[in-house]
Amino acid sequence: MLLHAVVAPVLLLCAVACVKVNEFSYKDAASLGDDGGGDSSDAYVPPEGAVAYVEGDHIVATVPDLYKMHFSNLGYKFPYQLEVNGAQALGGGGSTCRDERGVGVNYDPLTVFSGAPALGTIGLNDIKITVAGPPVAKVQLDWSESTTACSSSQPSGRSTFTFFPDGRITRMDVVRIVGTPSAAGCECAGAASTQWKLWSYTALNPNLVSTIVPSGKPSGSNPTIPTAVPVCANGNGDAFHIAFGWYAGGSERELEYVDANAIAFKGSLANVTAGNPIGPGDVGDMISNMWIGTSDTCATLLTKIGPYNGNLAMDVITEGGPSSGIGFAQDGTYGGETSGDDDPGTATLGNLFDVTPSTSAIPAFALWLDFGPDAGNTYLVTDGSSVLPTSAYREQHVIDGNGDELHPTERIFWFPNGLAANAHIRVTAQP
């Protein structure tokens, strides 16, 4: 495993490929929770943490009482609605084939992948819940398109969204292309460009955004604002705040006024110089973080999101002794998915796995482990000597959107209090 780290106004019936998961409830997600026993009560109890499930004809992901993200059943299934404190935070609009809308990936000047109706011919638009939660949930999209312009290029990629209980959403985008097309031969209708720009973006509704700190808010008269640091939007009269940060990928990050209905928060997936062709194969990937808060101010969210825009490494001790370090995977967990390894779960190489920060303290994190043949019936979590209280961590079976546990030897451990410098967390499989 590598250790680097027009929005549809209503949902319509599946036009091309329906969501390939079964109806799934909170109680299903929790039935293989901390102790594997589930809850015999019929009373509904909101989950503690993030969950992903099917609602009607589309997938949603939510941290109850904080936000609810709706993935589209149109186009490439990217999110098209984000409910926060009674408001729909995402921006729509977009009058050209190059305009960002909702959430997606922009292969400028060729096409935009989003949850709106596809601009070209859909090749692949698969969506699935790989981790249903709680407390950590994950949704994966694989997408490709056959375009009328630059028909031999076949742009494609993967996007994953990992949802954490504290309001952080980590997103991995990987983009690929066939051949080595130049931008000048790949413009969509009405576009003219000699330079590729590959962007991962989220577009917010500018009518709900009062200010953006520290960069300022783009407008029709000042449409593009570059930024080298995380930014935060004050939304709906301070009813909510959303911070954005980027890690890896290309070097450009910017805020763009798309039109009166959308401001795009963008991170480049690759550094591409004017006129140069791109491809073949993987042409860019990046990690981005979005942090949603209602009671937290922008100042608080910017402080929280900062450490996650770098690779906070851990030193590892296994049963066989000291091992190599481990950093954030691109899905925002330790031991999770990367662009070069889509099989999450760091092998423990024995029945214990001990981690400590390589340098400074690490804030709240998830640790995804695969105990393989050394998997136990229970797991002991300590600070190296004393057993941690259950309030200090959550143990999670890896259950997918169909309610299946495809990898019984894997566990995700969520540590809401993080790990202080020089401190240890040790997970030991018990028979």
C-alpha positions as CSV (number, residue, x, y, z in Angstrom):
1,M,0.0,0.0,0.0
2,L,1.2,3.5,-0.8
3,L,1.6,5.7,2.2
4,H,1.0,9.2,0.8
5,A,-1.2,10.6,1.3
6,V,-27.0,22.4,-14.7
7,V,-27.6,20.7,-11.0
8,A,-30.9,18.8,-11.3
9,P,-33.6,20.6,-9.3
10,V,-35.4,17.4,-8.5
11,L,-34.4,13.7,-8.6
12,L,-35.6,11.9,-11.7
13,L,-35.9,8.2,-12.5
14,C,-32.6,6.5,-13.4
15,A,-31.9,7.4,-17.0
16,V,-28.8,5.3,-17.6
17,A,-27.7,3.3,-14.7
18,C,-29.4,3.0,-11.4
19,V,-27.8,2.8,-8.0
20,K,-26.6,-0.8,-7.5
21,V,-27.2,-1.1,-3.8
22,N,-30.1,-2.3,-1.7
23,E,-32.2,-0.3,0.7
24,F,-30.2,0.0,3.9
25,S,-31.1,1.4,7.3
26,Y,-29.2,3.0,10.2
27,K,-30.0,-0.1,12.3
28,D,-28.4,-2.4,9.6
29,A,-25.3,-0.3,9.7
30,A,-25.1,-0.5,13.5
31,S,-25.9,-4.2,13.8
32,L,-22.2,-5.1,13.6
33,G,-21.0,-2.3,15.7
34,D,-18.7,-2.2,18.7
35,D,-19.6,-5.6,20.1
36,G,-21.1,-7.2,17.0
37,G,-24.3,-7.7,18.9
38,G,-26.6,-5.0,17.6
39,D,-29.7,-3.6,19.4
40,S,-32.8,-5.7,20.0
41,S,-34.9,-2.6,20.6
42,D,-37.2,-1.4,17.8
43,A,-36.8,2.2,19.0
44,Y,-34.9,4.4,16.5
45,V,-31.7,5.9,17.9
46,P,-29.7,8.2,15.6
47,P,-26.3,6.8,14.8
48,E,-23.3,8.3,16.5
49,G,-21.2,9.4,13.6
50,A,-21.4,9.3,9.8
51,V,-23.6,6.9,7.9
52,A,-24.3,6.3,4.2
53,Y,-27.4,4.6,2.9
54,V,-30.0,4.5,0.1
55,E,-32.9,6.9,0.3
56,G,-35.4,6.2,-2.5
57,D,-33.5,6.2,-5.8
58,H,-30.2,7.7,-4.6
59,I,-27.5,7.5,-2.0
60,V,-27.1,9.9,0.9
61,A,-24.4,10.4,3.5
62,T,-25.1,12.2,6.8
63,V,-23.8,13.1,10.2
64,P,-27.2,13.5,11.9
65,D,-28.0,17.0,13.2
66,L,-25.1,18.4,11.2
67,Y,-25.6,17.9,7.4
68,K,-27.0,15.5,4.8
69,M,-25.3,15.1,1.4
70,H,-27.4,13.8,-1.5
71,F,-25.6,12.0,-4.4
72,S,-27.4,12.4,-7.7
73,N,-28.9,9.5,-9.7
74,L,-28.2,11.5,-12.9
75,G,-25.0,12.0,-14.9
76,Y,-22.0,10.7,-13.0
77,K,-23.7,10.5,-9.5
78,F,-21.7,13.2,-7.8
79,P,-23.4,15.1,-4.9
80,Y,-26.0,17.6,-6.1
81,Q,-27.5,18.7,-2.7
82,L,-26.0,19.5,0.7
83,E,-28.5,20.2,3.4
84,V,-27.0,22.2,6.3
85,N,-29.1,23.8,9.0
86,G,-32.2,24.0,6.8
87,A,-30.4,25.4,3.7
88,Q,-29.3,23.9,0.4
89,A,-25.7,24.9,0.3
90,L,-24.5,23.7,-3.1
91,G,-24.7,26.0,-6.2
92,G,-26.3,25.1,-9.5
93,G,-26.3,27.2,-12.6
94,G,-23.7,26.8,-15.3
95,S,-24.5,28.0,-18.8
96,T,-21.6,26.4,-20.7
97,C,-20.0,23.0,-20.9
98,R,-17.0,24.2,-18.9
99,D,-19.0,25.6,-15.9
100,E,-18.8,23.9,-12.5
101,R,-22.0,23.0,-10.8
102,G,-22.7,21.0,-7.6
103,V,-19.7,18.8,-6.9
104,G,-17.5,17.2,-9.5
105,V,-14.4,17.1,-11.7
106,N,-13.7,19.5,-14.5
107,Y,-11.6,18.4,-17.5
108,D,-11.4,21.9,-18.8
109,P,-11.8,22.5,-21.8
110,L,-13.3,19.1,-22.6
111,T,-16.1,18.3,-20.1
112,V,-17.4,18.5,-16.5
113,F,-18.3,15.4,-14.5
114,S,-21.0,16.1,-12.0
115,G,-24.4,15.0,-10.8
116,A,-26.1,16.9,-13.6
117,P,-27.3,15.3,-16.8
118,A,-24.2,14.2,-18.7
119,L,-22.7,16.5,-21.4
120,G,-21.4,13.5,-23.4
121,T,-22.0,9.8,-23.7
122,I,-21.7,8.0,-20.4
123,G,-19.3,5.2,-20.4
124,L,-19.3,4.4,-16.6
125,N,-21.2,6.0,-13.7
126,D,-21.0,3.4,-10.9
127,I,-21.6,4.5,-7.4
128,K,-21.5,2.3,-4.3
129,I,-21.3,2.5,-0.5
130,T,-18.0,0.8,0.5
131,V,-18.4,1.6,4.2
132,A,-21.9,2.2,5.6
133,G,-20.8,3.4,9.0
134,P,-21.1,4.4,11.7
135,P,-18.9,6.1,12.8
136,V,-17.0,6.4,9.5
137,A,-18.7,6.1,6.1
138,K,-17.4,6.0,2.6
139,V,-18.9,6.4,-0.9
140,Q,-17.0,5.6,-4.1
141,L,-17.7,6.7,-7.7
142,D,-16.1,5.4,-10.9
143,W,-16.8,7.4,-14.0
144,S,-15.9,7.7,-17.7
145,E,-17.2,9.4,-20.8
146,S,-17.1,9.2,-24.6
147,T,-17.1,12.7,-25.8
148,T,-18.0,14.1,-29.2
149,A,-15.0,16.4,-29.0
150,C,-11.7,14.6,-28.7
151,S,-13.4,11.2,-29.0
152,S,-10.2,9.2,-28.6
153,S,-9.4,10.7,-25.2
154,Q,-11.9,8.7,-23.1
155,P,-11.5,10.7,-19.8
156,S,-12.2,8.7,-16.7
157,G,-11.5,8.5,-13.0
158,R,-12.5,7.6,-9.5
159,S,-13.7,9.9,-6.7
160,T,-14.2,8.7,-3.1
161,F,-15.9,10.6,-0.2
162,T,-15.0,9.6,3.3
163,F,-17.3,11.0,6.0
164,F,-16.0,11.4,9.6
165,P,-18.1,12.0,12.8
166,D,-16.7,15.5,13.5
167,G,-17.9,17.1,10.2
168,R,-14.8,16.5,8.1
169,I,-15.3,15.0,4.6
170,T,-12.1,13.8,2.8
171,R,-12.2,13.4,-0.9
172,M,-9.9,11.6,-3.2
173,D,-10.0,12.3,-7.0
174,V,-8.0,10.3,-9.6
175,V,-8.2,11.3,-13.2
176,R,-7.1,9.3,-16.3
177,I,-7.1,9.7,-20.0
178,V,-6.4,7.6,-23.0
179,G,-3.7,8.7,-25.5
180,T,-2.0,12.0,-25.4
181,P,-4.5,14.6,-26.5
182,S,-3.7,18.3,-26.7
183,A,-6.3,20.8,-25.3
184,A,-6.6,22.6,-28.6
185,G,-8.2,19.5,-30.1
186,C,-10.5,18.7,-27.2
187,E,-12.7,21.8,-26.7
188,C,-16.4,21.3,-26.0
189,A,-18.9,23.5,-27.8
190,G,-18.2,27.2,-27.5
191,A,-14.9,26.7,-25.7
192,A,-11.5,27.7,-27.0
193,S,-8.3,26.8,-25.1
194,T,-4.8,25.6,-25.7
195,Q,-4.3,24.6,-22.0
196,W,-5.6,21.7,-20.0
197,K,-7.0,22.6,-16.5
198,L,-8.0,19.6,-14.4
199,W,-10.0,20.6,-11.4
200,S,-11.6,18.9,-8.4
201,Y,-14.3,21.3,-7.2
202,T,-17.3,22.0,-4.9
203,A,-19.6,24.8,-5.9
204,L,-21.6,26.7,-3.2
205,N,-24.6,28.9,-3.6
206,P,-23.3,32.5,-3.6
207,N,-26.6,33.8,-2.4
208,L,-26.1,31.9,0.9
209,V,-22.4,32.9,1.3
210,S,-21.9,36.2,3.0
211,T,-18.1,36.2,3.3
212,I,-15.1,33.9,2.6
213,V,-12.1,34.2,4.8
214,P,-9.3,34.9,4.5
215,S,-9.4,35.2,0.7
216,G,-12.5,37.3,0.1
217,K,-15.5,36.4,-2.0
218,P,-15.2,36.3,-5.8
219,S,-17.8,38.2,-7.9
220,G,-18.6,39.1,-11.4
221,S,-16.1,42.0,-11.3
222,N,-13.5,39.9,-9.6
223,P,-14.2,36.4,-10.8
224,T,-11.1,34.5,-9.8
225,I,-9.2,34.6,-6.5
226,P,-6.1,32.3,-6.1
227,T,-5.5,31.0,-2.6
228,A,-2.5,29.2,-1.1
229,V,-4.2,28.4,2.2
230,P,-7.5,26.8,3.4
231,V,-10.6,29.0,3.2
232,C,-13.9,29.1,4.9
233,A,-17.4,30.3,3.8
234,N,-19.8,31.9,6.2
235,G,-23.2,30.6,5.2
236,N,-26.8,31.7,5.5
237,G,-26.3,34.4,8.0
238,D,-23.8,32.5,10.1
239,A,-26.2,29.5,10.3
240,F,-23.4,27.3,9.0
241,H,-19.7,27.4,8.0
242,I,-17.8,25.3,5.5
243,A,-14.0,25.2,5.3
244,F,-12.0,23.8,2.4
245,G,-8.4,22.7,2.2
246,W,-6.3,20.8,-0.3
247,Y,-3.3,18.4,-0.1
248,A,-1.2,17.0,-2.9
249,G,-2.4,17.2,-6.5
250,G,-1.4,20.2,-8.6
251,S,-0.2,23.5,-7.2
252,E,-3.2,25.7,-8.0
253,R,-6.1,26.4,-5.7
254,E,-8.7,29.1,-6.5
255,L,-12.2,30.4,-5.9
256,E,-14.1,31.2,-9.0
257,Y,-17.4,33.1,-9.6
258,V,-19.1,30.8,-12.1
259,D,-22.3,32.8,-12.3
260,A,-25.0,34.2,-10.0
261,N,-25.8,30.7,-8.8
262,A,-22.4,29.2,-8.1
263,I,-19.0,29.9,-6.6
264,A,-16.5,27.1,-7.2
265,F,-13.9,26.1,-4.6
266,K,-11.2,24.5,-6.8
267,G,-8.0,22.5,-6.5
268,S,-5.9,21.5,-9.5
269,L,-5.4,17.8,-10.1
270,A,-2.2,18.2,-12.1
271,N,0.2,20.9,-13.2
272,V,-0.2,21.2,-17.0
273,T,1.6,23.8,-19.0
274,A,-0.1,25.6,-22.0
275,G,-0.2,23.6,-25.2
276,N,1.1,20.4,-23.8
277,P,-0.7,17.2,-24.3
278,I,-1.7,15.0,-21.3
279,G,-1.8,11.3,-20.8
280,P,-1.8,8.5,-21.2
281,G,-2.9,6.8,-17.9
282,D,-3.2,8.6,-14.6
283,V,-2.7,12.3,-15.2
284,G,-3.5,13.7,-11.7
285,D,-4.8,12.9,-8.3
286,M,-5.4,14.9,-5.1
287,I,-6.8,14.9,-1.6
288,S,-9.2,17.6,-0.5
289,N,-10.9,18.2,2.8
290,M,-14.2,19.9,3.5
291,W,-15.3,20.6,7.0
292,I,-18.9,21.5,7.8
293,G,-19.9,23.2,11.1
294,T,-22.9,24.9,12.5
295,S,-21.8,25.9,16.0
296,D,-18.1,26.2,15.0
297,T,-17.0,29.5,13.5
298,C,-14.8,29.8,10.5
299,A,-11.9,30.6,12.7
300,T,-12.4,27.3,14.6
301,L,-12.9,25.3,11.4
302,L,-9.7,26.8,9.8
303,T,-7.8,25.8,12.9
304,K,-9.3,22.3,12.7
305,I,-8.8,21.6,9.0
306,G,-5.2,22.9,8.9
307,P,-3.4,19.8,10.1
308,Y,-5.2,17.5,7.6
309,N,-3.7,19.4,4.7
310,G,-0.4,17.7,5.3
311,N,0.8,14.1,5.8
312,L,0.9,13.6,9.6
313,A,3.0,10.5,9.8
314,M,3.0,7.8,12.5
315,D,5.7,5.4,13.5
316,V,4.5,1.8,13.6
317,I,5.4,-1.2,15.8
318,T,4.1,-4.7,14.9
319,E,4.5,-8.1,16.4
320,G,7.8,-8.5,14.6
321,G,9.2,-5.2,15.9
322,P,9.6,-1.7,14.5
323,S,8.1,-1.2,11.1
324,S,8.0,1.5,8.5
325,G,5.9,4.6,9.2
326,I,2.3,5.2,8.0
327,G,0.8,8.4,6.7
328,F,-2.7,9.5,5.7
329,A,-4.1,7.5,2.8
330,Q,-5.9,9.5,0.2
331,D,-9.3,8.6,1.6
332,G,-8.4,10.5,4.9
333,T,-7.8,7.4,7.0
334,Y,-4.6,5.8,8.1
335,G,-4.3,2.5,6.2
336,G,-7.1,3.3,3.7
337,E,-7.3,3.7,-0.1
338,T,-4.8,5.4,-2.3
339,S,-4.7,6.1,-6.1
340,G,-2.3,3.2,-6.4
341,D,-4.0,0.8,-4.0
342,D,-7.7,0.5,-3.9
343,D,-7.7,-2.4,-1.3
344,P,-7.8,-0.6,2.0
345,G,-6.7,-2.0,5.3
346,T,-3.0,-2.0,6.4
347,A,-1.7,-5.5,7.1
348,T,-0.8,-5.8,10.8
349,L,1.7,-8.6,10.2
350,G,0.8,-10.1,13.5
351,N,-1.8,-9.8,16.2
352,L,-0.8,-6.3,17.4
353,F,-0.4,-2.9,15.8
354,D,1.1,0.0,17.8
355,V,1.3,3.6,16.5
356,T,2.8,6.9,17.8
357,P,3.2,10.3,16.1
358,S,6.4,10.6,14.2
359,T,6.7,14.3,15.1
360,S,3.8,16.3,16.5
361,A,0.4,15.4,17.9
362,I,-2.2,14.1,15.6
363,P,-5.9,15.3,15.8
364,A,-8.9,13.0,15.5
365,F,-8.2,10.1,13.1
366,A,-9.4,6.7,11.8
367,L,-7.1,3.7,11.6
368,W,-8.0,1.0,9.1
369,L,-6.4,-2.4,9.8
370,D,-6.4,-5.8,8.3
371,F,-5.3,-8.5,10.8
372,G,-5.5,-11.3,8.2
373,P,-4.9,-14.7,9.7
374,D,-4.2,-13.1,13.1
375,A,-7.7,-11.6,13.3
376,G,-9.4,-12.1,16.7
377,N,-12.9,-12.3,18.1
378,T,-12.3,-9.1,20.1
379,Y,-9.7,-6.4,20.0
380,L,-7.9,-4.8,23.0
381,V,-7.2,-1.1,22.6
382,T,-4.6,0.4,25.0
383,D,-2.2,3.3,25.4
384,G,0.6,0.7,25.5
385,S,-0.1,-0.3,29.1
386,S,-3.6,0.8,30.2
387,V,-6.8,-0.2,28.5
388,L,-8.5,2.9,26.9
389,P,-12.1,3.7,28.0
390,T,-14.7,3.0,25.4
391,S,-15.4,6.8,25.2
392,A,-11.8,7.2,23.7
393,Y,-12.4,5.1,20.6
394,R,-15.0,3.3,18.4
395,E,-14.4,0.0,16.7
396,Q,-16.2,-0.6,13.4
397,H,-16.8,-3.6,11.2
398,V,-16.4,-2.7,7.5
399,I,-19.9,-3.2,6.3
400,D,-20.8,-2.1,2.7
401,G,-24.1,-0.6,1.3
402,N,-25.6,-4.1,0.9
403,G,-25.1,-4.9,4.6
404,D,-22.3,-7.3,3.7
405,E,-19.0,-7.7,5.6
406,L,-16.8,-8.6,2.7
407,H,-13.6,-8.5,4.8
408,P,-14.2,-9.9,8.2
409,T,-10.5,-9.5,9.2
410,E,-10.6,-5.7,8.8
411,R,-11.6,-3.1,11.4
412,I,-11.8,0.6,11.4
413,F,-10.9,2.3,14.7
414,W,-12.0,5.9,15.3
415,F,-10.1,8.0,17.8
416,P,-11.9,11.3,18.4
417,N,-9.3,12.7,20.8
418,G,-6.4,12.1,18.5
419,L,-2.9,11.1,19.7
420,A,-0.6,13.3,21.7
421,A,3.1,13.6,20.8
422,N,5.0,10.6,22.2
423,A,1.8,8.8,23.1
424,H,0.9,5.4,21.9
425,I,-2.2,3.5,20.8
426,R,-1.9,-0.3,20.6
427,V,-4.6,-2.6,19.1
428,T,-4.2,-6.3,19.9
429,A,-6.3,-9.1,18.4
430,Q,-7.7,-11.3,21.2
431,P,-8.7,-15.0,20.6
